[in-house]
Amino acid sequence: MDVIPDRRNLGRPSREAARRLTQDILATARAVFLEKGFERASMDEVAALMRISKRTLYARFPSKAALFEAMTIEMLREGFDALDATPHEDRPLREELSLLGRWLRDAAIRPELVDLYRVVMAEAKRFPHLAALVQTAGAEPALDEILQALRRARPDLTLEAARRDAELFLNFIGLGPLHRALTRRAPMSGADADELLERSVDLFLGGFSQTH
């Protein structure tokens, strides 16, 4: 980890400096939580690595759980800005789902996200809200992208039906690669993974066209 200058006696930061400090805290917390897990990580260690006072840290994040939640939300939302910036309206549904599926597959097996899932799974019994947080911050934006693609192709589709089918697509495409990564099995080769993705999209669309 890079050496961070001592910030304990620098006075009140500017708004931009405060924003950068918060981002640096989240980056440091990410390294600590992913290395040690939720239980063994400590606010004291994050403050020490950041070279800030515990008062400064607690002013921004009042508890370890609050810091973990903020870090988790940031990790799960990374990449959605690029996805949202891509125009969707002119693509056929199959192409749209293929691109979304590729993004979902690749996002699901990012090493840092796999480490995050392991931390959350280890603490799920004592902190069930952490597992719910992964669903809310991670799956919901992806579901919305899929849902909107389905409704652009089928404007008559009800919101309830579109959400049901979006959940099916998300589970169909994302859970397999994630489970493979969580169990530390070697990832599929690029060509095999792409072939499986395209086959999965075709199977989904076959069922989608028959039921609507």
N, C-alpha and C positions, 0 to 999 in steps of 0.2 A: 504494500500500500504506500502511496506517495506520502512524503513528509508534509504535514499540514502546519502552517505557522500558528503560534499560540495566539488565540483570539479572546482570551479571558479578560484582558484589560484594555480593549480597544474602544470602549465607550459604546454609545448607541449607534447601531449601523444604519446606513441609508436604506431606503426601500429596496433598491436593487441588491445591495449587499445582504440584506435580510433574506431576500429570495434565494440568492446563491447559497447562503448559509443553510437554509432549509433543504435545498437540493443536495448539498454536500452531506448533511446529516443523513438523508435518506440513502445516499450511495454508501455511506459508511455502515449504516444499519443493515443494508442488504448483504454486505460482505460478512458481517458478524452473524446475522440470523442464518444465512445459508451455510455457513461453516459450522456453527454450533447448535443450531436448532433453537426453538423458542425458549425452552426451559433453561438451557445453559447460557444463553445470551443475557447480557445485562446492560442496563442504562449507564451504569458506571463505566463500562468498557467503551461504549459508544462515545460518551463524553470525553474520556481519556484519549481515544484515538483522534477525535476531532479537536482536541486541545481547547475545549470550551468548558465552562462551568456547568455543573449539573442543573443549576438554576436556569441557565439559558436553554438547556435541552428540555427541561420540564415545562418551561414557558411555551414551547412549541408543541410538545407531545407530552401530555400529562401522565402517561403511563407507558409501560413497555407494550401493552396490548395496542394502545393507540398508535405507537410508532410502527409496530408490526403491520397494523391495518393500513396505514398510510403508505408504507413501503410496498405492501402487496398490491394495493390499487394501482400504484405507479407502474409496477412490473407488468401487471396484467393489461394495462392500457397502452403500453408501449407498442408501437406499430400500427395502432388504429388510425392515427393521423394520416399516415401514408395511404392506408386503405380507403379512408373517407375522401381523400383528395383525388382519387381515381374516378373518372366519370363512368357511370354504369348504364345509363339509359339506352344507349344504342347497341348494346350487346345482346345477342340471342341468349336465351336462358341457359342452354347447355354450356356456352362459353363462360357465362357469368358464374355458374356453379363450379365449373372446372377451376376458374381462377380463385374463387373463394375457398374451394376445397384444398387447393394447393397451399394457400395462405394458412388455413386452419391446420393442415397437417404439419407444415413447417413450424408454426407457432407452438403447437403442442409438444414438440420435441426439442425446443430450445433448451440447452443444458441448464441455464439458470431457472427456467420455469419448471423443469423436471425437479430440480433441487427444491424449489418452493413447494411443489405438490408434496414432496416427501415430508417436508417440515409440517405442512398443514395436516397431512394424514397422521403423522405421529402424535399430533396434539388434538385430533378431532374429538376424542372422547371427552377430554376435559374442557375443550374450547370449541364446541360445535359451531359457534358463530363464525369461526375462521373458515370452516368448510363452506358455510353459506356465503361468506365474503368472496371466495373464489368463484362461486356460481354467479353472484351479482356483478362483480367487477370484471370477470373474465368472459363468462359465457353469454351474458345478456347483450353486450355490444355485437358479438358475433351472430347471435340469434337474430338480432335486428337487421343486420346486413342480409342474411339469408331470407328472412321474412319479406323484406322490401323487394328483393329480386323475384321471389315467387309471385308477389302481388303485382309487380310490373308486368310479368308475363301473363298473369291471370287476374285482371282487375276485379272479376266477379268473386274471387276467393274471399271468404270471410276472414276476419282477423284471427279468430279462434282456429280455423282450419289451417291458415298459413303458419301460425305459431307451432301447431302440432307437427306439421311437416318440416318446419325449420329445425325443430328439436330432433326429429328423426335423422335429418341430414347431418346435423352437427355430431350426433352420436355415431352415426354410420362412418363418417369420415375421420373424426378426431380421436375417438376412444382407442382404436386399435394401435395406432402409432404411439399414443401416450402410454398405454399399458406395456407395450414393448420396451419403451424407454425406462419406465419405472421398474421393470423387472430386469433391467440391465442386459437385455438381449441386444445383439448387434442390429443396427438399423438396416432396413432393406436397401439395396443398391438404388441409385437414382433412376435407372431405367425400369426396374421392377416396381419401385414405388410409384412412378408415374403411370405405369400400365395398370396397377391396382387402383389408383385414383380414378382414372378414366373409366375403368370397368364399374367402379362403385357409383360414379355419376350416372352412367347409363342405367344401372339397376334401379337407382333412385328415381330417375325420370320415367322409367317404365312403369313403376308403381304409381307415380304421381299422375301420369297421363291416364291411367286406368281408373283411378279413384276420383278424378275431377273432370 
